[in-house]
Amino acid sequence: MAGVGLELATVVLGLLALHWGMGVEVWRYHGAEHKAVNAYEAGADLSDATTVLGFSRIHDRCGTNLVVIVVALSLAALPLSAGPLGATLSPLYGLLTLALAFELFRLVTRRPDLPACRIVLAGGKALQRCLTTRDPGPEHQRIACLALRRVVELELAARLQPAG
């Protein structure tokens, strides 16, 4: 059980180092990105960055949610590596953990309104609130909206091109 505590402490210290090391501007742009995506999904006008600022900076499909699922499953699988074959099978456990985490992430983000899915996403959303996003300023939001509008334009153009 001491191994789990050490692993968890390592993850927490890693997250804090990431948070402080990246600087607040990165997290403001991350928050602006989420606000832009939430606004786009709600049908809001992305050319109005002021309106987009009113949307949430928390998003269900954020990679932070996936990281929390990976860490939780890795911690749950930690006792498996303690046995006699643990060191030998550890890479296999790692791959299985990643595959399972990704599939679970895809599943819960399809129906984030369901109680079980909300529970699975709660840790990642909490991390978004306190570590990986910050409220953006108007300039951060303007840039995020411009970037998303360009991505949408490119996606539409790609769909309209004939195959061949």
NUTOR-448456 format. One record per residue (C-alpha): x, y, z; residue number from 1. Coordinates in steps of 0.5 Angstrom, whole numbers, plus 500, padded with zeros to 3 digits. Each point is the difference from the previous one (the first is absolute). Layout:
[pt [X; Y; Z]; NUM];
...
***
This chain:
[pt [500; 500; 500]; 1];
[pt [506; 505; 501]; 2];
[pt [501; 499; 493]; 3];
[pt [493; 503; 498]; 4];
[pt [502; 506; 505]; 5];
[pt [507; 501; 496]; 6];
[pt [497; 500; 493]; 7];
[pt [494; 505; 502]; 8];
[pt [505; 504; 503]; 9];
[pt [504; 500; 494]; 10];
[pt [494; 502; 496]; 11];
[pt [498; 506; 504]; 12];
[pt [507; 502; 500]; 13];
[pt [500; 499; 492]; 14];
[pt [494; 504; 499]; 15];
[pt [502; 506; 505]; 16];
[pt [507; 500; 496]; 17];
[pt [496; 500; 494]; 18];
[pt [495; 506; 502]; 19];
[pt [506; 504; 503]; 20];
[pt [505; 499; 494]; 21];
[pt [495; 501; 494]; 22];
[pt [498; 507; 503]; 23];
[pt [493; 503; 501]; 24];
[pt [500; 503; 493]; 25];
[pt [499; 492; 497]; 26];
[pt [495; 499; 505]; 27];
[pt [496; 506; 498]; 28];
[pt [500; 498; 492]; 29];
[pt [498; 493; 502]; 30];
[pt [494; 503; 504]; 31];
[pt [499; 504; 494]; 32];
[pt [500; 494; 495]; 33];
[pt [495; 496; 505]; 34];
[pt [495; 507; 500]; 35];
[pt [501; 500; 492]; 36];
[pt [498; 493; 499]; 37];
[pt [494; 500; 505]; 38];
[pt [498; 506; 496]; 39];
[pt [501; 497; 494]; 40];
[pt [496; 494; 502]; 41];
[pt [494; 504; 503]; 42];
[pt [500; 503; 493]; 43];
[pt [502; 507; 502]; 44];
[pt [504; 505; 496]; 45];
[pt [507; 499; 500]; 46];
[pt [501; 507; 497]; 47];
[pt [498; 503; 507]; 48];
[pt [505; 498; 505]; 49];
[pt [497; 504; 505]; 50];
[pt [494; 496; 500]; 51];
[pt [504; 494; 500]; 52];
[pt [504; 502; 506]; 53];
[pt [493; 498; 504]; 54];
[pt [501; 493; 498]; 55];
[pt [503; 495; 505]; 56];
[pt [507; 499; 500]; 57];
[pt [499; 492; 502]; 58];
[pt [499; 495; 494]; 59];
[pt [498; 493; 501]; 60];
[pt [505; 498; 494]; 61];
[pt [506; 503; 503]; 62];
[pt [507; 496; 500]; 63];
[pt [500; 502; 508]; 64];
[pt [494; 495; 501]; 65];
[pt [504; 495; 496]; 66];
[pt [506; 500; 504]; 67];
[pt [496; 500; 506]; 68];
[pt [497; 493; 498]; 69];
[pt [507; 498; 498]; 70];
[pt [503; 501; 507]; 71];
[pt [494; 497; 503]; 72];
[pt [500; 494; 496]; 73];
[pt [508; 499; 501]; 74];
[pt [499; 501; 508]; 75];
[pt [495; 495; 500]; 76];
[pt [504; 495; 496]; 77];
[pt [507; 501; 504]; 78];
[pt [499; 494; 504]; 79];
[pt [500; 496; 494]; 80];
[pt [507; 502; 499]; 81];
[pt [502; 498; 507]; 82];
[pt [500; 492; 499]; 83];
[pt [505; 496; 497]; 84];
[pt [499; 501; 493]; 85];
[pt [498; 508; 501]; 86];
[pt [506; 502; 497]; 87];
[pt [500; 496; 494]; 88];
[pt [492; 502; 499]; 89];
[pt [501; 507; 502]; 90];
[pt [500; 502; 493]; 91];
[pt [494; 496; 498]; 92];
[pt [496; 503; 506]; 93];
[pt [502; 507; 498]; 94];
[pt [498; 499; 492]; 95];
[pt [493; 497; 503]; 96];
[pt [499; 506; 505]; 97];
[pt [501; 505; 494]; 98];
[pt [496; 496; 496]; 99];
[pt [494; 499; 505]; 100];
[pt [501; 508; 502]; 101];
[pt [499; 502; 493]; 102];
[pt [494; 496; 499]; 103];
[pt [497; 502; 507]; 104];
[pt [501; 507; 498]; 105];
[pt [497; 499; 493]; 106];
[pt [494; 497; 504]; 107];
[pt [499; 505; 505]; 108];
[pt [501; 506; 495]; 109];
[pt [494; 498; 496]; 110];
[pt [495; 500; 506]; 111];
[pt [503; 505; 505]; 112];
[pt [493; 501; 503]; 113];
[pt [499; 493; 503]; 114];
[pt [502; 500; 507]; 115];
[pt [505; 494; 499]; 116];
[pt [504; 504; 495]; 117];
[pt [500; 507; 504]; 118];
[pt [503; 496; 506]; 119];
[pt [506; 497; 495]; 120];
[pt [501; 508; 497]; 121];
[pt [499; 503; 507]; 122];
[pt [508; 500; 501]; 123];
[pt [502; 502; 494]; 124];
[pt [495; 506; 500]; 125];
[pt [503; 502; 507]; 126];
[pt [507; 500; 497]; 127];
[pt [497; 504; 495]; 128];
[pt [497; 505; 505]; 129];
[pt [506; 500; 504]; 130];
[pt [506; 499; 496]; 131];
[pt [500; 499; 492]; 132];
[pt [495; 506; 498]; 133];
[pt [500; 507; 502]; 134];
[pt [495; 506; 498]; 135];
[pt [502; 503; 494]; 136];
[pt [500; 507; 498]; 137];
[pt [497; 503; 494]; 138];
[pt [507; 500; 496]; 139];
[pt [500; 492; 502]; 140];
[pt [493; 499; 498]; 141];
[pt [501; 504; 493]; 142];
[pt [506; 495; 498]; 143];
[pt [496; 494; 502]; 144];
[pt [494; 502; 497]; 145];
[pt [504; 501; 493]; 146];
[pt [504; 494; 501]; 147];
[pt [493; 496; 501]; 148];
[pt [497; 503; 494]; 149];
[pt [506; 499; 495]; 150];
[pt [500; 492; 502]; 151];
[pt [492; 500; 499]; 152];
[pt [502; 504; 493]; 153];
[pt [505; 494; 498]; 154];
[pt [496; 495; 503]; 155];
[pt [494; 502; 495]; 156];
[pt [505; 501; 494]; 157];
[pt [502; 493; 501]; 158];
[pt [493; 497; 500]; 159];
[pt [498; 504; 494]; 160];
[pt [506; 497; 496]; 161];
[pt [499; 495; 495]; 162];
[pt [503; 493; 502]; 163];
[pt [506; 498; 496]; 164];
***
